[in-house]
Amino acid sequence: MSLTSDPPATRAVLKEPAAGPELVVVPVRHPWRWVAVVVTAVLLVQFVHGLATNPGWEWDVFAAFFTTETILRAVWVTLQLTFYGTALGFAIGIVLAFMRLSASPFLRSVAFGYIWAFRSIPLIVQLLFWFNLAYLYKELSIGIPFGPGFLSFDTTGLVGEMSAAVLGLALHQAAYAAEIVRGGVLAVDEGQAEAAASLGIPRLRQLRRIVLPQAMRSILPNAANEIISLFKGTSIVSVMAIGELFYQVQVVYGRNGRVVPLLMVATAWYVLLTTALSVVQHYVERHYAKGSVR
């Protein structure tokens, strides 16, 4: 009889891994990015150098006309056109926006037709149409529809150059403002209005206190862009011989032949006022962004 015994228990020996070469982290190189930076910087320096040294810019003429009374009056007219066009345009646009959101097919169709027409027709055509309104209608009357009129107005004296410009700008702006406001309202979750309705809050108060403050976050950026575009677009009313900024600049350089420095005067005023509008936009957006995560 042979005696067997269990094999001796083997111990597990942990061996340290052999030390290999250290890994060096190499940052990703972007040689073409640096090439683009250098090329862009060189072009910018050349452009600024040309502005400073090229006598064709005539900066002395620019400085002489930048704050003249004629230019300042023209800037004021431009600001008036922008303000009235924006105020009336967004007032009409808000009405059109809620007509498009209405449950009435008739109101939706009318609002859609207005927006379609005024976005399709070029602004200059609209301005010239309103400027020549007296050619189509000698007078406008207030009274019973398709019946006798009680009060009439002569359109020649009623719609002048400034009135026609404001009317054309406002009606054109209203088409775009309507879509901006409608998009902002649709961006608000429907549950907000449903929760307010379940609490018995009146519909007008829901709109004023709950829906519109939240919609403003979506409305403001696009609305500000439209206002800035309208401000620059006021230059198109120069075809109606209204003394806004671009028209007055044209008149001045038509007399003295200093085209480039006078165009730079207009450019500088447009840049300054657009920058001011952008700063106002920033603070208004920050006010309505309170409580939101950006």
Secondary structure by P-SEA (a helix, b strand, c coil): cbbbbcccbbbbbbbccccccbbbbbccccaaaaaaaaaaaaaaaaaaaaaacccccaaaaaaaccccaaaaaaaaaaaaaaaaaaaaaaaaaaaaaaaaacccaaaaaaaaaaaaaaaaccaaaaaaaaaaccccccccccccccccccccccccccccaaaaaaaaaaaaaaaaaaaaaaaaaaaccaaaaaaaaaacccaaaaaaccccccaaaaaaaaaaaaaaaaaaacccccccccccaaaaaaaaaaaccccaaaaaaaaaaaaaaaaaaaaaaaaaaaaaaccccc
